[in-house]
């Protein structure tokens, strides 16, 4: 005799309501700023209580799908990565492995798109990159330069006018620096890190795609080594505990 298959647990009611609301938005082609029907109407159509609808709306607000305007109603919200950024520190949960994987994605993304930057970059953007790397050099002699590092990578791809790319770069950068809350990921050789950035800029200025890609890749290899060493130390410490 074959065993009886266990019952599958049905999803929580407010989760089912969330999916119905998402489907309603998609099926009706609602855009940012478009209103949803009142809670009472939604509850009646779905055959659930208003509390379930209210709970589902709050959940969709937390991930940036909907927004409630007090005294006005519920509206579709413009897409944004901000909810992801807001919850990034919690989501990492002190996992250097997650940070390492995010960094690998960023590495592939930037090295893969650097040729497009070289084809499009202006003299003004090259000058801005050189100015940032000079500030890096000045700060590297006495401290880290996290702000300049973030600006550098934004400037590197600014000429492409790709809003999604710029946001992803910020997400990856934020993830890495959030990890600094639970691990020492600062470069052990700030001047060497400055030099890596400087060489990337000069390869771009020379319109040398292969050199730029090679130097950008080497830059990320160095960061990955720092993460890997920290991860090894954490694993050793965990085993000793």
N, C-alpha and C positions, 0 to 999 in steps of 0.2 A: 504494500500500500504506500502510495506517495503521501508525504506529510501535508497537513493543511498549511497553506501559505498564511503567514501572519498578516493581520490587517495593517494597511498603511495608515499612519496617523494623518488625518486631514489637516490642512494648514489652518493656523489661527484665523479667526473671523476678520480681524482688522487687516491681516496680510492679504486675504482674498479681496477685501474692499480696496486696498491699495492697487492691486492688479487691475481691478475693474475700473478704477479712476484713471490709471495709466492708459488702459485700452480706450476709454472714452476720449481722452485727449488726442490719442493717435488716430482713432477712427474718424474723428470729426476734424482732423487737421488743425487743431487749435495751436495758435502761435503765442509767443511771449506777450503778455498783456491781455490776452483773451480771458473772459470770466467763465467760471464754472457755475452750474445751477446752484441754487441755495441748498444748504445742508438738508433741510426738510424734504425737498424734492428728491435729492440723491438717496436719502434713507428710504423713501417710499418706493423708488424705482428698484432699489437693490433688495428691499424686503428685510432691512436690518434697522437697528436703533440708531438714533442720531449720534450717540456716544461712539459707536463703531466707526461712523463716517468721520467724526471729529478726530478720533485717534489716528485714522488712516491719513487724514489731511496733515496732521502734525508730523507724521513720519515722512511724508513726501516733502514737507517743508524742510525737514532736517537734511535731506539730500539735494535740495535745490530745485525740485520739480515744480512745486507750487509755492505761493505766498499768500498770506492772509492780510488784507487791508482792513484794519479795525473800522467797523461801522459801514463797510462797503461790500466786502465779499471775498471770495477766494479766486485767485487768478493764476494762470500759467506763468511761471517765472522764466526769465531769460537764462539760457544755459550758462553755467559758470563752473569752473573747477574749484571755487572757493570752499565749498563744503568738504572736498577732499583735503585741501590744504589745512582747514581748521581741525580736522580729525587725524592728521598725519602722525602727530606725536603719539597719540594713543594707539593707532594702528600698528606702528612699528614694534611696540611692546619689547623694546630693548633687543631686537633681533638684527644682528649684524649681517646675517645671511640675507634678509630682505633688502637691506641697504646695498649689499654687494650685487644682488640681482638687478635692482633699480639702476645702479651705476653702469652695469653691463649694457642695459637697454639704452641709456643715455650715450654711452660710448659709441655704440653702433649707429645711433641716430645722428650724432654730430659728425662722425667721420664719414658717414654716408652722404651727408648734405654739404660738406665743406666745399666740394667742387662748384656747387651752385652759388655759394657765397663768393668764391673767387671770380666767377663769371659776372656777378652783379655788383660787387662792392665798389663804393665810390672812394675818392681820395679823402673826403671828409670823414668817412667811417674808419679808414685806415689811420688817419690822424688821431681820431678819438681812441682807437685801440692802443696806439702808441702812448697816448697821454695816460691811459689807465695803467699800462704796464710800467710806466715810469713811476707812478704813485705806488705800485706794488714794490718796486725796487727800493724806494725810500722807506716804506713801512717794513719791508722784510729785514732790514738791518736792526729792527728793535721789537717787532711784533708781527702778528698774523695780519692778513689782508682779506678777510672774508667778503666784505662789501665790494671791494674791487674785483674779486674773483667772480661774483655773481654778475656784476656789470659787464665784465669782460665777455662772458659767454652770451649775454644778451646782445651786446654790440656785434659779436661775431656773426650773428644771424639776422640782425635788424634789417639789413638790406633786402631780405627775402619777403618782408611784409607778411609773414605767416603768423597770425595771432595764435593759432593752436600750437605751433612749434615753440613760440616764446613762452606760452603758459606751461607746456611740458618741461621746458628747461628749468623754469622756476620751481616746478613741483619736484623735479629730481634734485635740484640744488637744496631746496628746503628739507627734503628727506635726509640728505647727507648731513646737513648741519644740525638737524634735530637729533641725529644719532650721536652727536658730540655731547649730548646730555648724559649719555651712559657709557661713552667710550672716548678715549683720547685719539681723535682722528686728525689732529693738527699735523701738518707736514713737519717732519723732523729737520728738514733743510729748506727753510723758506726762500733763501736766495736761489737754490736750485729750482724751486717751483716757479719763482719769478722768471728765471732764464727760460724755462719751458714755454711760458706764455709769450715771452719776447720772441723766441724762435718761431712760434706759430704765426705771430703777426708778420714777421719778416718774410716767411714763406708765402703768406697771402699777398703781401705787397709785391713780391716777385712773380706772382701769378703761377706759382709752382704747386700744382694740385697734389702731386705725389709726396712732396716734402711736407706740405701742410698736413696731409692725412697721416703721414708717418709720425710727425711730431705731436699731433693731437692724440694719436693712439698711444704713443709712449707716455704722454702726460697722464692718461687714464690708467695705464698699466701701473704707474707709480702709486696712484691713489688706491688701486685695488690691492696692492701689496701692503699698504698701511692697514686697510680693513682686514685683510687675511691674517696679518700678525696679531691684530687686536682680537680677532675671533679665536685664534689659537690660544691666546692668553686666557680668554674667558672660559674656554673649554677645559683648560688645565686647572684653572681655579675652581670650576664646578666639580671636577672629579676629586680634587683635594678636599672640598667641603663634604 
